[in-house]
């Protein structure tokens, strides 16, 4: 099952608060091309999971994974780190 680091949880909380998301909302990770690869994944705020989504709740946040994302991220950790410009972004690690 996907693990959500404390740093990633803080970033997700900021995203959800910034979008004024309703109670129970979360970050939905899905495959943009129907492929099961890390490169094809994209994330967006969702008010609720879709019927077939796997729901991961950790550190006070909810992440919804479609079937392909659940396959790709099943044994990974969602983390956050700063890029070369100093911007925080979500990353996936082993």
Residue frames relative to the residue before (quaternion, step in Angstrom):
aa qw qx qy qz dx dy dz
X 1.0000 0.0000 0.0000 0.0000 0.00 0.00 0.00
X 0.5793 -0.5921 0.4423 0.3438 3.56 -1.09 0.75
X 0.2124 -0.7437 0.6223 0.1207 3.55 -1.06 0.86
X 0.2057 -0.7673 0.5976 0.1084 3.58 -0.99 0.87
X 0.3390 -0.7495 0.5320 0.2008 3.59 -0.61 1.12
X 0.6489 -0.5033 0.3928 0.4140 3.56 -1.27 0.32
X 0.6372 0.5298 -0.3282 0.4533 3.61 0.99 -0.81
X 0.6617 0.4923 -0.3050 0.4762 3.59 0.93 -0.86
X 0.6262 0.5395 -0.3365 0.4512 3.58 1.00 -0.79
X 0.6505 0.5100 -0.3201 0.4630 3.60 0.97 -0.80
X 0.6428 0.5061 -0.3220 0.4765 3.60 0.99 -0.79
X 0.6518 0.5079 -0.3153 0.4666 3.60 0.92 -0.87
X 0.6283 0.5274 -0.3381 0.4613 3.61 0.97 -0.79
X 0.6524 0.5098 -0.3143 0.4644 3.59 0.95 -0.84
X 0.6388 0.5247 -0.3196 0.4631 3.58 1.00 -0.83
X 0.6947 0.4823 -0.2779 0.4556 3.57 0.87 -0.98
X 0.6624 0.4879 -0.3087 0.4773 3.60 0.96 -0.81
X 0.6430 0.5417 -0.3146 0.4406 3.58 0.99 -0.85
X 0.7204 0.4066 -0.2327 0.5114 3.56 1.11 -0.66
X 0.3660 -0.7544 0.4640 0.2857 3.56 1.34 0.10
X 0.1244 0.8366 -0.5164 0.1337 3.53 0.90 1.01
X 0.5193 -0.6474 0.4614 0.3136 3.58 -1.11 0.67
X 0.6858 -0.4454 0.3779 0.4342 3.55 -1.33 0.27
X 0.7950 0.2907 -0.2219 0.4839 3.60 -0.93 0.89
X 0.4798 0.6613 -0.4457 0.3659 3.58 1.26 -0.05
X 0.0458 -0.8016 0.5957 0.0228 3.54 -1.26 0.31
X 0.5524 -0.5549 0.4885 0.3851 3.50 -1.35 -0.12
X 0.1668 -0.7905 0.5838 0.0806 3.59 -0.71 1.08
X 0.1276 -0.7713 0.6218 0.0458 3.53 -0.84 1.07
X 0.0757 0.8038 -0.5795 0.1113 3.54 -0.73 1.13
X 0.5187 -0.6141 0.4959 0.3285 3.51 -1.31 0.27
X 0.3818 -0.7549 0.4906 0.2091 3.55 -0.68 1.11
X 0.7824 0.3104 -0.1499 0.5187 3.56 1.13 -0.57
X 0.5440 -0.6273 0.4005 0.3875 3.58 1.24 0.20
X 0.5490 0.6068 -0.3877 0.4244 3.57 1.29 0.30
X 0.3792 -0.7108 0.5449 0.2327 3.55 -1.17 0.58
X 0.4643 0.6361 -0.4979 0.3631 3.58 0.37 1.26
X 0.6084 -0.5808 0.3989 0.3652 3.57 -1.12 0.67
X 0.6431 0.5497 -0.3228 0.4244 3.60 1.03 -0.74
X 0.7043 0.4707 -0.2686 0.4586 3.59 1.11 -0.56
X 0.5381 0.6491 -0.3988 0.3606 3.61 1.24 -0.04
X 0.0225 -0.7701 0.6373 0.0168 3.52 -1.17 0.71
X 0.2687 -0.7695 0.5645 0.1304 3.55 -1.19 0.60
X 0.0592 0.7730 -0.6289 0.0586 3.54 -1.16 0.73
X 0.5400 -0.5884 0.4825 0.3597 3.56 -1.21 0.48
X 0.0337 -0.7864 0.6167 -0.0025 3.56 -0.99 0.89
X 0.4928 -0.6752 0.4677 0.2873 3.57 -0.99 0.82
X 0.7853 -0.0286 0.0549 0.6161 3.57 1.17 -0.66
X 0.5591 -0.5919 0.4417 0.3768 3.59 -1.18 0.39
X 0.4735 -0.6102 0.5354 0.3417 3.55 -1.25 0.40
X 0.7291 -0.4770 0.2725 0.4082 3.58 -1.22 0.49
X 0.7692 0.3689 -0.1997 0.4821 3.60 0.90 -0.86
X 0.4684 0.7033 -0.4322 0.3148 3.61 1.25 0.01
X 0.3553 -0.6555 0.6182 0.2487 3.51 -1.26 0.60
X 0.2087 -0.7861 0.5727 0.1026 3.60 -0.86 0.96
X 0.0943 -0.7711 0.6294 0.0197 3.55 -0.84 1.09
X 0.0301 -0.7922 0.6094 -0.0144 3.57 -0.72 1.11
X 0.2127 0.7530 -0.5903 0.1982 3.54 -0.61 1.22
X 0.8620 0.1259 -0.0853 0.4835 3.55 -1.21 0.59
X 0.7014 -0.5057 0.2622 0.4285 3.57 1.05 0.76
X 0.6832 0.4201 -0.3056 0.5133 3.61 1.20 0.33
X 0.2929 -0.7301 0.5903 0.1807 3.51 -1.31 0.42
X 0.0731 -0.7612 0.6438 0.0276 3.54 -1.03 0.90
X 0.1943 -0.7724 0.5991 0.0816 3.55 -0.88 1.04
X 0.1118 -0.8085 0.5774 0.0222 3.57 -0.77 1.06
X 0.3385 -0.7015 0.5749 0.2506 3.58 -0.83 0.89
X 0.7469 -0.4327 0.2496 0.4389 3.59 -1.24 0.24
X 0.6732 0.4846 -0.3050 0.4679 3.60 0.90 -0.86
X 0.6560 0.5063 -0.3128 0.4642 3.60 0.94 -0.86
X 0.6354 0.5260 -0.3307 0.4585 3.59 0.99 -0.78
X 0.6369 0.5214 -0.3202 0.4690 3.58 1.06 -0.74
X 0.7014 0.4721 -0.2626 0.4650 3.58 0.86 -1.00
X 0.7968 0.3493 -0.1513 0.4694 3.59 0.87 -0.97
X 0.3328 0.8129 -0.4431 0.1789 3.58 1.28 -0.05
X 0.8044 0.2169 -0.1061 0.5428 3.61 0.93 -0.81
X 0.5344 0.6457 -0.3789 0.3923 3.58 1.27 0.40
X 0.3664 -0.6842 0.5787 0.2505 3.53 -1.42 0.07
X 0.2823 -0.7180 0.6124 0.1726 3.54 -0.95 0.94
X 0.0153 0.8080 -0.5840 0.0760 3.57 -0.62 1.15
X 0.2964 -0.7241 0.5850 0.2136 3.57 -1.33 -0.06
X 0.0880 0.7762 -0.6215 0.0587 3.53 -1.09 0.74
X 0.5311 -0.6239 0.4744 0.3217 3.54 -1.28 0.38
X 0.3690 -0.7125 0.5500 0.2316 3.57 -1.05 0.79
X 0.7669 -0.3724 0.2585 0.4543 3.59 -1.29 -0.11
X 0.6908 0.4542 -0.2681 0.4946 3.59 1.21 -0.50
X 0.5655 -0.6235 0.3721 0.3911 3.58 1.28 0.04
X 0.4991 0.6496 -0.4252 0.3849 3.59 1.29 0.14
X 0.4168 -0.6910 0.5314 0.2577 3.56 -1.03 0.82
X 0.0632 0.7901 -0.6066 0.0608 3.54 -1.01 0.84
X 0.5137 -0.6322 0.4844 0.3190 3.54 -1.21 0.49
X 0.0712 -0.7793 0.6225 0.0145 3.53 -1.09 0.83
X 0.3024 -0.7203 0.5923 0.1974 3.53 -1.30 0.34
X 0.0018 -0.7954 0.6059 -0.0185 3.55 -0.91 0.94
X 0.6388 -0.5372 0.4000 0.3786 3.53 -1.32 0.36
